């Protein structure tokens, strides 16, 4: 199917950068745009405007991003001086360095074809360096940013040279600074970010400094999309009913975000009901090229959702970071990152008839997971690109977290430009984008001979080899070819409990659970579909699969097939554009007939907001121990995520979601078994209702029009009546309500002083939890419903909140008391201390009692005992969630010792002052004979100057064991954060000295 070769650029041993120490402790004094001109960085600060003349963008004064800032130099504490011996020299010479841009010689004009100019830019070709011509396009974006922001203070000429010399430096794991052009938030992660900003203002106030220094210095876009739940489905009134419930549950949160949009400058908030953040980013917010006060530069973004990578399909460099990192970026911190390797992924050939973009992305995900791309960029190229629509590319880019890459990048080409026009960007804007990218050698023209680019390793996939497939039942990368699905399902029933097993005894596999549904007899068996959801940014942004689903529904209706009424079906588009083209095509009518009525505009089932299933269905599942199935067009299917009662969860294309809903089971071979019986009494097979590629292309061509995008995004600037009625105070300091169960002042800065606390000791710590492999952020910080017997539920009931008003954990991320109680509260969590008992409990080692994780943590904390966590491989995989780091910190966890960490989660742990440690290769808790009943001492130096990124430390136990771990502070900047007790205290101390 594919081939892989390696080059000499494969990852080598890490090395420390001597230049880093002079930069790492400094905070950014201006935005990316601000440092774009040859004059000092602060000279371009001004009001935010969108880099386009499109009417859709011009209609944004209501949410205008104001940017008020001032030149600033942050003086550093003596502790940071110890890490940064070159700081004094830099401070003495800063004024002379900042007065003249080091690369002013390549700052040139971009002329318009008809006269005049688009603006000025830093020209990469003007460097006349042949190494740049071989750089991957994704690395060129990092290079341009470093050049534009170079002041030999925060970004040095040495950093620029590292990037230019990428072929030699990337294998050495060198560190570089990166200043993204903007930050993207959704409301689940956005609320705690705004809470932290509000709390930081209070902290600045208490330290006697100016609280208004806490303001975003780069554009921040926040889309409220994670709060809608599928409470009402299969109804023409579902959208309105679900939105009313959404506002009832989240009115306080929404009012808080609306306050944030007025209290903080340079922040845009897109109201609920507008769409999914990544689709809105793709269709509307993405600039591709910024034009800020006449300075042109590539769009780039970091977001607090791991699927921010979807924008990579548009040629915009973007990836997910933790909320903690995003907050620092907003406040002007240069983002420290390891210069990544880049995997070149060549696409050739053309997909066969009937194969979807979802089939392609699941195939790509499996290939890349096998190859190993964690911490790397993946850059797609080749002749096969011409056959991939922009929406197809965005689907592949969206699932970068699932295949483990930082980015899945598609450079801008003619397909990109056509998509920009389709989505309502003006011709003038598109002309500017093309002219700039061509002039700076960042545009791919497949009509011209292609120069070979250097990559760290190479992969190739012939698109003709892609076949229909789904993924599951518990992980996105466990791809199953459709023709093998029945056999795979039966194998899962037989196999022991695990990622591909349920351990159902042979004699119980044919069990039938009979129940009454609305007074009529019904039945389910193992594999019965009880949830079928067309959801998630991964697929709802792609007209071909959405209209393909409509065609499947139409053909099924024409033949007399009908989805069983007890299956919870739903359709949650990523933007209003989807509704417009489904209506124009006439296909929404048929989706409605099959129960796929639109339920809302936002993330739903994919993030666990699937709502309740019918009580009679739920009872049949639990009373008979049925392994029920959900089929969804999402990107995540971890156990316990979609719904507590669906143990089997499969990712599939929207047309296949409809098909499995019609079949009513995943235990089917679509090749040989009928999907149902038609009105003429004949068997109907999948092939009878499956549309051809040509059929789909025809309806896409006639139904998806530019005016739909323009109209949709002009209307969202007007908000909606429920949003517009929210009244918010005008104060710049937030008035905390101690009775609120949604918004609560966190304790991060309690008793904070101007002096950094320094590294903390971990001595005789107890093991709070002992985990195996693949503990996800869903296990650590669940985003689903709050269970009735959980510590969080107890907290809410003590404060008079009825169970029906619990809402989800995600909706209450602004309350640290609830989130600390929700940490490790996943009902499917497996803790080795519990000897096989599944659930959110642990053993309090001193007493031997079995307690909830939170109660045990609080008992340790109240007695002054430190705790650590033992874990296996891929600890913290899944969605980027700051609460997966904040929660353990509030529970008193001081360190996590694991075989490996997910990239964003490791960074978040550091940001909250938790020490990440990795076992040595070939070792883990089991091989070392660690049971978790020991007490652990981590022999880390107490002087920050004696700690180096990636150094080895010894860990000893009270029963005489000793082993070596690698400290996963990967950069000098992370050491500085650790010295200050976390990234946010670090920022506050530096800002207060401004």
MIRO-277641 format. One record per residue (C-alpha): residue in three letters; z, y, x. Coordinates in steps of 0.001 Angstrom, whole numbers, plus 500000, padded with zeros to 6 digits. Layout:
ALAZYX...
***
This chain:
UNK500000500000500000UNK500858502414502761UNK501068502516506477UNK503501504157508853UNK503236505167512467UNK505649506940514750UNK505042509704517213UNK506952510903520203UNK508703513439518006UNK511151511009516429UNK514733512168516378UNK516548512125519681UNK520122512783520671UNK521534516087519525UNK522066518970521895UNK524053522138521552UNK522395525509521708UNK523899527988524155UNK522388530822522166UNK524130529798518985UNK527566530849520063UNK526487534458520256UNK525143534393516735UNK527034531921514630UNK529991534071513781UNK528073537028512474UNK527304537916508911UNK524071539330507664UNK524055543040507026UNK521044543068504781UNK518667540975502764UNK515612539207504081UNK513522542014502773UNK515875544523504258UNK515274543390507790UNK511539543171507420UNK510526546507508882UNK510462547456512564UNK513291549888511928UNK516932548712511721UNK517524545972509138UNK519248548142506579UNK516354550536506202UNK514503548709503483UNK517363548181501081UNK516494549342497619UNK516231548298494023UNK514902544859493376UNK511482544497491837UNK509323541466491229UNK506451541070493651UNK503763541123491034UNK502038543424488639UNK501904540849485869UNK502966542282482511UNK505391539392482165UNK507222540594485211UNK506985544275484408UNK508990543657481236UNK512221543001483141UNK514074546318483338UNK516785544857481123UNK517674542453483922UNK516670544618486847UNK518147543471490140UNK519849546432491763UNK520422546228495491UNK522848548669496976UNK524006547973500469UNK524960549643503669UNK524447548969507362UNK527251546794508587UNK528512545084511697UNK531225542521511342UNK533770542418514100UNK535098538970514758UNK538550537611515277UNK539859536348518593UNK539508532811517309UNK535798533259516827UNK535501534954520209UNK536752531726521705UNK533794529960520154UNK531441532830520926UNK531921533922524534UNK528759536034524472UNK529919538189521576UNK531294541115523589UNK527985541586525359UNK526121541493522036UNK528454544022520449UNK528086546418523385UNK524316546253523272UNK523784546010519523UNK522938549627518899UNK520122549575521423UNK518840546195520219UNK518829547152516541UNK516951550394517114UNK513691548624517901UNK512365545436516357UNK511624542868519094UNK508347541893517400UNK507124545324516355UNK503920544659518287UNK502742542089515721UNK503703544168512670UNK500288544865511212UNK498468546021508096UNK496884543694505528UNK493847545546504160UNK492497545183500629UNK488840544131500390UNK487904547259498427UNK489876549683500562UNK493529550513500957UNK496138547968501944UNK498331545292500336UNK501110546101502761UNK502293545241506256UNK503395541929507701UNK504433540123510862UNK501322538348512069UNK501769534866513512UNK498201534731514902UNK498906537966516806UNK501383536065518983UNK498383534235520522UNK500461531118521056UNK498510527849520670UNK501711525977519778UNK501821527775516438UNK498457526321515412UNK499930522818515604UNK503065523620513633UNK503485522109510146UNK503068524746507448UNK506694524326506378UNK507894525175509892UNK505675528264509965UNK507714529642507060UNK510893529250509106UNK509140530907512036UNK507996533919510045UNK511493534415508675UNK513015534288512161UNK510484536785513508UNK510883539187510603UNK514671539073510742UNK514949539054514511UNK517354541720515763UNK518725539849518794UNK522056539975517040UNK522024537604514084UNK518610536141514886UNK517589536120518530UNK514271535832520322UNK515658532551521600UNK515832531299518012UNK512195532280517518UNK511228530391520664UNK513025527266519440UNK510909527251516293UNK507634527942518124UNK508467525072520461UNK509262522817517481UNK507496519744518916UNK509992519656521773UNK513084521186520179UNK513227519393516809UNK514052515992518330UNK516993517636520097UNK518600518686516800UNK518782522357517800UNK520266524829515380UNK518448527865513963UNK519373530649511552UNK517435530976508305UNK517544533798505796UNK516104532717502448UNK514375535365500386UNK516436534599497279UNK519042532346495646UNK518604530283492480UNK521480529185490220UNK521913527273486998UNK524919527790484768UNK526904524669485703UNK526880525731489342UNK526426529407488586UNK529684529823486671UNK531901528686489566UNK529806530817491926UNK530406533913489813UNK534080532900489424UNK534354532726493212UNK532664536105493620UNK535069537629491085UNK538016535989492845UNK536760537218496221UNK536712540753494850UNK540365540344493919UNK541140538994497387UNK539406541960499005UNK541486544224496800UNK544733542542497871UNK543759542884501528UNK543323546600500993UNK539557546576501363UNK536708547682499095UNK536125545013496444UNK532579546281495851UNK531615544852499233UNK531393541563497326UNK527848541864495970UNK524728539732496359UNK522518541130499123UNK519524538955498253UNK517960538528494803UNK519868536006492682UNK518282534341489645UNK520597532414487301UNK519102530357484471UNK521465529072481776UNK520058525617481062UNK522783522988481595UNK524941523605478521UNK522819522374475636UNK523711518905474348UNK521821516592472044UNK524306516744469207UNK521542516842466607UNK518378514787467020UNK515503513594464825UNK515645516830462845UNK513310519779462353UNK516398521994462658UNK517672520386465862UNK516910523334468174UNK518817525859466066UNK521693523479465291UNK522173522501468938UNK521990526108470094UNK524644527144467576UNK526918524378468847UNK526076525352472429UNK527219528928471803UNK530325527793469907UNK531393525671472886UNK530316528045475618UNK530687531532474213UNK533370532390476766UNK531301531062479682UNK528189532848478506UNK530083536112478080UNK531434535689481603UNK527920535210482994UNK526680538189481036UNK529558540188482556UNK528472538973485998UNK524919540160485419UNK526217543694484899UNK529167543680487323UNK527210542355490294UNK524109544044491613UNK520887542207492321UNK521607539404489841UNK519278538328487027UNK520563536044484252UNK518084534180482036UNK519764533439478668UNK520279530010477069UNK517342528558475185UNK514767529795477694UNK514053526570479580UNK515063524441482552UNK515806526386485725UNK513235524639487919UNK510443524912485391UNK511251528593484830UNK511252528996488610UNK507867527301488873UNK506187529083485984UNK507821532483486261UNK510346533296488975UNK508426531949491977UNK506712534766493888UNK504952532691496590UNK504670535950498537UNK507113538845498287UNK505948542436498550UNK509116544452499044UNK508498548141499636UNK505210547384501337UNK506425544507503514UNK504841541114502807UNK506600537824503530UNK506689534277502129UNK508904533469499192UNK511724531077500045UNK514755530026498060UNK517941528020498221UNK519467526847494975UNK522676525312493759UNK520824522441492162UNK519393519738494379UNK516106519770492466UNK515389523314493622UNK512818521438495728UNK510494521441492730UNK509288524871493866UNK507948523219497053UNK505026522065494915UNK504033525736494618UNK504074526212498374UNK507447527996498275UNK509992526633500742UNK513063525772498731UNK515855523250498700UNK519296522628497312UNK522509523772498907UNK526085523621497736UNK527432526415495610UNK529641527348498525UNK526667527799500862UNK524765529709498195UNK527634532142497752UNK527655532826501475UNK523882533364501443UNK524264535817498568UNK526799537721500629UNK524511538084503601UNK525431535097505727UNK522484533792507727UNK522109530156506834UNK522665527886509797UNK520510524759509820UNK519332522104512192UNK515627522534512948UNK514253519594510956UNK511750516947511829UNK508701516914509552UNK507170513728508178UNK503438514111507586UNK502489512241504406UNK498745511812504045UNK497374511212500571UNK493948509678500171UNK491875508320497323UNK492397508964493627UNK494763507601491023UNK493385504987488672UNK492800505499484979UNK496047505520482995UNK498333505990485991UNK500665508982485692UNK502281511447488058UNK505600509766487249UNK504248506459488549UNK503167508287491694UNK506489509993492334UNK508470506778491842UNK506154505092494348UNK506470507956496830UNK510250507900496405UNK510441504219497270UNK508183504655500328UNK510126507602501691UNK513514506006501072UNK512337503026503094UNK510970505249505880UNK514129507332506105UNK513723511077505654UNK517286512362505258UNK517583515834506773UNK513823516128507249UNK510967517996505647UNK508116515965504186UNK504751517742504203UNK501866516392502128UNK498243516711503169UNK494934514867503068UNK491839514413500916UNK493893513070498031UNK495419516499497513UNK492328517748495711UNK492954515299492862UNK496576516320492366UNK497272519129489933UNK499986521629490752UNK502165519997488089UNK501688516607489782UNK502728518123493103UNK505773519731491522UNK506776516336490084UNK506705514830493594UNK508520517804495119UNK511140517701492384UNK512380514271493424UNK512954515161497081UNK516686514489496657UNK515901511012495353UNK513885510142498460UNK516413511962500634UNK514320514748502149UNK515356518379502421UNK511894519345501140UNK508735517677499864UNK506354520498500718UNK502820521189499488UNK501166524101501355UNK499362526703499267UNK495682525965498597UNK493092526705495899UNK494926524475493399UNK498015526652493848UNK496056529836493215UNK494517528441490030UNK497980527486488771UNK499266530999489451UNK496464532380487309UNK497076529786484590UNK500752530747484403UNK500034534417483888UNK500287535896487362UNK497861538797487629UNK494576538589489524UNK495751541355491856UNK498923539449492694UNK497010536219493326UNK494554538106495534UNK497452539534497559UNK499019536061497936UNK495769534515499135UNK494969537383501510UNK498419537334503104UNK498601533543503528UNK495090533355504978UNK495807536209507384UNK499011534495508552UNK497529530990508843UNK499641529640505986UNK496806528787503580UNK495056525427503448UNK491354525532502630UNK490109521979502229UNK486523523275502225UNK486951524058505907UNK487518521704508862UNK491213520886509206UNK492995521284512508UNK495369518451513292UNK499012519370512960UNK501861517729514784UNK504381515779512753UNK507520513903513695UNK506165510742512079UNK503297509832509812UNK502861508055506471UNK499777507425504381UNK499318506387500762UNK496052505552499045UNK496498506905495527UNK494324504099494208UNK497179501702495013UNK499655503408492691UNK500430501331489612UNK502431501951486430UNK506150501562487069UNK509660502593486119UNK512891502811488137UNK516299501372487492UNK518571500179486135UNK521047502222488206UNK519202504098490982UNK516075506277491082UNK514578504519494109UNK514792501012492660UNK511178501003491502UNK509947498197489252UNK506192497677488645UNK505646497608484897UNK504040494164485059UNK507221492796486680UNK509705494530484388UNK510591491580482146UNK511245489293485109UNK513231492012486868UNK515349492623483775UNK516249488964483434UNK517064488847487132UNK519441491803486611UNK521205489924483821UNK521677486929486134UNK522678488787489295UNK526220489720490243UNK527435493194489329UNK525739495714491564UNK522829498143491636UNK520515495405490351UNK522936493200488482UNK525129492857485384UNK526449489276485768UNK525842488239482159UNK526453484471481734UNK523364482479480775UNK524881481416477481UNK525488485055476510UNK522107486489477474UNK520498485813474093UNK523433487220472145UNK522532489261469049UNK524858491962467767UNK524365492585464059UNK525534495812462463UNK524844498092459542UNK522961501328460139UNK522954503764457215UNK523530500859454847UNK520712498738456230UNK520982495662458485UNK520235496222462161UNK520634494331465416UNK520687494878469144UNK520635492557472142UNK520927492911475894UNK518218495378476927UNK517917497054473550UNK516947500706473884UNK519514502977472224UNK518500506255473897UNK514904507371474523UNK514675510875475902UNK511751512984477034UNK513765515298479229UNK514175516856482670UNK512246519329484799UNK510664516412486678UNK508232515680483865UNK508460518337481161UNK506691520814483458UNK503658518532483608UNK501225518994480702UNK499370515757481435UNK502371513490480872UNK503774515570478007UNK500479515573476134UNK500056511919477149UNK503311511175475331UNK501950512982472300UNK498788510883472375UNK500838507670472558UNK502836508842469527UNK499634509691467635UNK497989506360468330UNK501190504562467313UNK501334506507464061UNK497689505768463370UNK498345502039463799UNK501504502099461690UNK504132501643464391UNK507527503319464018UNK510501503763466334UNK513630502081464987UNK515909504663463340UNK519056503786465316UNK517442504709468638UNK518495508216469637UNK515188509895470436UNK514845513434471724UNK512440515887473330UNK513846518716475459UNK511036520806476980UNK511561522733480183UNK510071525898478711UNK508679527308475502UNK505192526861476918UNK505455523108476273UNK506100523705472587UNK503128526014472377UNK500656523527473817UNK502098520578471879UNK501683522567468684UNK498190523763469566UNK497105520216470350UNK498507519009467030UNK500494516290468818UNK504018517580468117UNK503580516380464537UNK503207512780465730UNK506084513042468159UNK508221514252465241UNK507158511267463163UNK508442508990465917UNK511752510873466106UNK510959512949469177UNK511753516288467595UNK512489519146469959UNK516259519369470440UNK516528522349472773UNK515268524006475928UNK517337522883478886UNK518686519909480789UNK520006517314478367UNK520081513543478756UNK519189513611482457UNK522514515281483317UNK524619513379480810UNK524306515839477900UNK522877513092475699UNK525445513644472958UNK527014510865470948UNK525078507857469743UNK525646506625466211UNK529137505162465760UNK527835501896464345UNK525527501467467355UNK528356502290469745UNK530666499823468051UNK528043497068468230UNK527677497696471977UNK531376497738472822UNK532515494952470497UNK529825492587471756UNK529717493731475396UNK526008494484475108UNK524128495845478114UNK522327498596476234UNK519505500604477768UNK518430504219477967UNK514888505176478955UNK514361508759480038UNK511788510870481827UNK514411512219484214UNK515185512003487903UNK518692510558487880UNK519912507297486359UNK523166506592488161UNK525594504401486263UNK527792506350483868UNK525614509452484078UNK523293509230481074UNK525837507885478577UNK529037505852478963UNK527643503075476754UNK524263502616478448UNK524821500440481471UNK521074500108482089UNK519169503364482566UNK515495503533483466UNK513376506456484640UNK509894506452483158UNK507005508764482366UNK507136510516478972UNK504375508246477572UNK506380505182478647UNK509533506635477089UNK507692506664473771UNK506343503171474403UNK509777501688475166UNK511218503436472118UNK508537501778470004UNK509217498379471597UNK512961498863471140UNK513789496935474313UNK513233496925478050UNK513058493125477930UNK509300493067477376UNK506143492286479306UNK503698494907478096UNK500752492904479437UNK501370489802477335UNK503789490782474570UNK503026493073471636UNK504862496344471275UNK504980495854467526UNK503008494903464444UNK500482497324463002UNK500004498225459338UNK497143495724459225UNK499513492939460244UNK498005492549463703UNK499854492700466973UNK499704496031468784UNK499875496033472575UNK500619498895474948UNK496958499041475935UNK496097499785472291UNK498083503042472259UNK497742504103475904UNK495465507141476419UNK492828507261479123UNK492944509817481902UNK489888511469480365UNK491537511772476957UNK494548513464478495UNK492430515798480624UNK490441516872477575UNK493495517830475545UNK495081519572478544UNK491940521624479042UNK491814522736475411UNK495531523225474781UNK497171524717477901UNK496247528401478124UNK497409531388480255UNK498399533445477212UNK501038530832476391UNK502821531503479665UNK502575535275479324UNK503895535252475764UNK506733532858476578UNK508071534812479519UNK507663538192477923UNK509792536974475029UNK512641535566477120UNK513358539027478500UNK514431539914474974UNK517076537196474945UNK518055535739471582UNK520325537045468793UNK523340534961469806UNK523099536093473444UNK522457539710472550UNK525547539811470307UNK527881538878473172UNK529986541883474150UNK531308542134477696UNK533593544619479510UNK532148547081481982UNK534824546568484656UNK533709545467488106UNK536949543464488513UNK537307540587486094UNK540296540505483738UNK541462536883483988UNK542848535352480801UNK545626532913481727UNK545151531108478396UNK541458530439478981UNK540416526822479425UNK536920527811480605UNK537430530574483160UNK540458530462485453UNK541318532290488665UNK541205529663491425UNK543924529495494103UNK541616529511497143UNK542839532832498505UNK546494532632497527UNK548704533977500310UNK545610534667502433UNK546121536887505474UNK543688538517507866UNK544443535949510583UNK542498532652510442UNK544811529634510102UNK542960527603512752UNK542252523845512654UNK544670521833510534UNK546354518667511716UNK546003515383509849UNK549015513254510662UNK550282510106508959UNK547972510720505996UNK547801508239503143UNK544500506851501856UNK543908508261498379UNK540761506188497759UNK538880503424499559UNK535212503315498579UNK532148501242499362UNK528560502497499658UNK526664504989497495UNK529537506958496008UNK527669509781494302UNK528725513243493248UNK528681511802489715UNK531548509541490791UNK533388512374492522UNK532821515201490043UNK531412513842486776UNK529185516064484665UNK529498514080481452UNK531966514173478602UNK535707514451479146UNK537268511076478303UNK540052511196475724UNK542685509520477933UNK541892511415481150UNK544142513944482950UNK541693516692481979UNK541951515697478313UNK545745515761478539UNK545595519250480041UNK543345520494477225UNK545406518906474453UNK548566520449475892UNK546851523796475410UNK545861523126471818UNK542223522168472363UNK540992519580469854UNK539111516588471168UNK535937517687469390UNK536068520886471429UNK536571519262474838UNK532941519926475785UNK531698518523479109UNK533085518796482617UNK529996520736483603UNK530669523381480987UNK534232523825482296UNK533386524204485974UNK534801527705485859UNK538320526283485422UNK539772524793488598UNK542680523157486726UNK540311521031484658UNK537899520293487483UNK540675519175489830UNK541756516761487098UNK538167515667486578UNK537659514861490244UNK537239511088490699UNK537555510639486898UNK534321508675486469UNK534953505583484344UNK532634503471486540UNK534243504311489858UNK535106501339492089UNK538118501865494355UNK538916498978496698UNK542628499749496420UNK542421498550492818UNK541266495027493772UNK538274494878491445UNK539608496953488561UNK536949499528487665UNK537921503024486599UNK539477506325487712UNK542718504938489073UNK544262504357492467UNK547418502956494038UNK550122505351495131UNK550848503591498416UNK554541504497498888UNK555547503273495408UNK552796500752494727UNK552219502299491294UNK548791502411489694UNK548106505992488672UNK545176508180487749UNK543624509589490912UNK544763513093490013UNK548354512044489304UNK548537510107492573UNK547081513060494487UNK549595515450492962UNK552459513112493824UNK551311513039497460UNK550849516788497464UNK554256517532495953UNK555934515435498648UNK554015517222501398UNK551869514224502360UNK548258514592503528UNK545576512262502177UNK542214511022503394UNK539358509063501821UNK537601506017503257UNK533964505524502233UNK530790503609503028UNK527209504805503411UNK525566507695501558UNK528839509257500474UNK528180512232498192UNK524580511382497263UNK523159512747494035UNK523202516252492609UNK524603519007494787UNK527949519912493302UNK530434522252494878UNK533221520715492783UNK532693517416494572UNK534174519262497570UNK536408521778495812UNK538077519073493700UNK539188516871496621UNK540413519976498469UNK542559520964495474UNK543833517392495303UNK545009517711498892UNK542370515619500673UNK542149516656504333UNK539381514370505620UNK536725511892504532UNK535842509025506877UNK532487507484505894UNK529560505534507328UNK527214508396506395UNK527091511505504207UNK524531513097501932UNK523359516330503578UNK524513518918501050UNK527800517215500286UNK528789517022503941UNK528101520738504255UNK530176521430501145UNK533127519469502519UNK533038521638505632UNK532777524732503463UNK536036523791501742UNK537862522978504976UNK537716519181504653UNK536938517265507853UNK533930514905507568UNK534112511981509998UNK531595509182510545UNK532405505686511701UNK530504504616514781UNK527282502664514203UNK527995499117513117UNK531549499915512108UNK533175500671508790UNK536543500196507124UNK535888496494506521UNK534754495622510061UNK537730497527511465UNK540094495688509152UNK541230498819507335UNK542605498168503857UNK543577501719502910UNK547279500854502903UNK547708502311506390UNK548692505846507369UNK546071507724509374UNK546335510296512159UNK543203512154513293UNK543546513338516871UNK541562516562516601UNK542304519450518993UNK544349522246517474UNK542434524908519415UNK539028525615517853UNK537525526342521280UNK538168522715522275UNK536147521300519368UNK532391520820519700UNK529817519880517061UNK529400516126516842UNK532172515269519294UNK534097511993519157UNK537730511855518055UNK540231509040517907UNK541827507953514655UNK544979505855514765UNK546996504091512075UNK550656503360511707UNK550035499616512153UNK548564500010515625UNK544839500222514942UNK542697502735516802UNK539025503592516373UNK536586506353517318UNK534731508558514843UNK532190511342515141UNK533297514691513756UNK530505515908511475UNK530845519599512163UNK527154519872512978UNK526961523481514137UNK529079526157515764UNK528972528075512494UNK530635525176510705UNK533359525189513337UNK533932528864512569UNK534230528062508869UNK536723525285509628UNK538758527647511788UNK539065530027508847UNK539961527325506334UNK536523527388504722UNK533420529472504338UNK534735531852501665UNK537867532952503566UNK535599533417506591UNK533313535753504646UNK536204537716503151UNK537846538318506533UNK534601539530508047UNK533685541746505110UNK537141543262504998UNK536748544385508622UNK533439546035507895
***
